[in-house]
Amino acid sequence: MKYEIDKQKDKTIFKLKEKSLGQDISSDLKTELIFLQKEISNQFIIDLGDVTRCDSSGLSCLLLAERIEREKGAKLILQGLNKNVIDLLKLARLDRVFNIDGK
């Protein structure tokens, strides 16, 4: 799994450098998100600009990240979503759960 982490003063951006957010990387991604989110206290952003496909395992990763932020009293932001991922979020009615940058 390829990704970049950009830690800034007021926010941390996790950029997933994969075309597909699915079962093949979901276990590793969940582990990484749990450890990363425990160590940061600023705004957490997941950048999915490279992702063109997402399945239910990918949605599970995003929901885990959202729950961790909510438990900290913060809000997860998703950015760079392509139309396929936005359509999946809408179909699953998760567009109401996530703060989607640019929406």
C-alpha atoms as one frame of an Amber mdcrd trajectory, in Angstrom:
protein
   0.000   0.000   0.000   1.356   3.389  -0.989   0.525   6.602   0.827   1.955
   9.935   1.934   1.453  11.736   5.230   1.689  15.512   5.335   1.765  16.749
   8.939   1.148  20.471   9.156   0.551  22.723  12.135  -3.239  22.753  11.855
  -3.953  19.562   9.869  -2.662  16.146   8.899  -3.333  14.904   5.377  -3.225
  11.185   4.627  -2.977  10.790   0.833  -3.701   7.295  -0.410  -1.564   6.647
  -3.507  -3.611   3.719  -4.839  -6.153   3.402  -7.665  -8.376   1.012  -5.732
  -9.575   1.275  -2.147 -10.710  -2.260  -1.541 -10.236  -5.600   0.116  -6.621
  -5.989  -1.007  -5.427  -3.041   1.114  -8.203  -2.583   3.679  -6.522  -4.476
   6.523  -3.231  -2.576   6.169  -5.065   0.720   5.754  -7.135   0.219   8.907
  -4.014  -0.555  10.925  -2.212   2.517   9.593  -5.177   4.803  10.216  -5.617
   3.595  13.800  -1.986   4.282  14.701  -1.837   7.591  12.845  -5.063   8.947
  14.268  -4.024   8.086  17.824  -0.899  10.239  17.542  -2.436  13.367  16.007
  -4.680  15.966  17.585  -5.201  18.356  14.691  -7.660  18.214  11.764  -7.443
  14.853   9.944  -7.976  14.759   6.183  -7.981  11.709   3.928  -7.105  12.603
   0.338  -8.471  10.076  -2.130  -7.466  11.966  -5.267  -5.763   8.917  -6.814
  -8.575   6.481  -5.970 -10.884   5.579  -8.854 -12.541   2.499  -7.331 -13.865
   1.719  -3.873 -15.747  -1.275  -2.468 -17.419  -2.117   0.834 -14.048  -2.922
   2.448 -12.851   0.549   1.500 -15.990   2.115   2.929 -15.348   0.192   6.136
 -11.888   1.809   6.384 -13.375   5.268   5.930 -16.078   4.592   8.520 -13.440
   3.430  11.009 -11.467   6.644  10.485 -14.646   8.707  10.878 -15.540   6.928
  14.131 -12.067   7.498  15.585 -12.300  11.219  14.813 -15.843  11.462  16.195
 -14.723   9.801  19.438 -12.012  12.479  19.714 -14.656  15.165  19.204 -13.314
  15.985  15.732 -14.588  15.669  12.181 -12.944  13.633   9.418 -12.653  15.378
   6.049 -12.482  13.484   2.770 -11.000  15.328  -0.183 -10.183  14.680  -3.819
 -13.022  12.227  -4.353 -13.726  11.197  -7.909 -17.251  10.731  -9.248 -17.268
   6.929  -8.779 -16.408   7.214  -5.085 -18.902  10.041  -4.511 -21.618   8.004
  -6.243 -20.855   5.002  -3.996 -21.010   7.183  -0.875 -24.365   8.573  -2.020
 -25.701   5.114  -2.840 -24.757   3.922   0.653 -26.113   7.202   2.092 -22.715
   7.874   3.611 -22.468  11.309   2.018 -24.428  12.401   5.105 -21.832  10.909
   7.452 -18.662  12.301   5.904 -17.508  15.872   5.550 -16.574  15.936   1.864
 -14.279  18.812   0.958 -15.763  20.886  -1.799 -19.322  19.767  -1.074
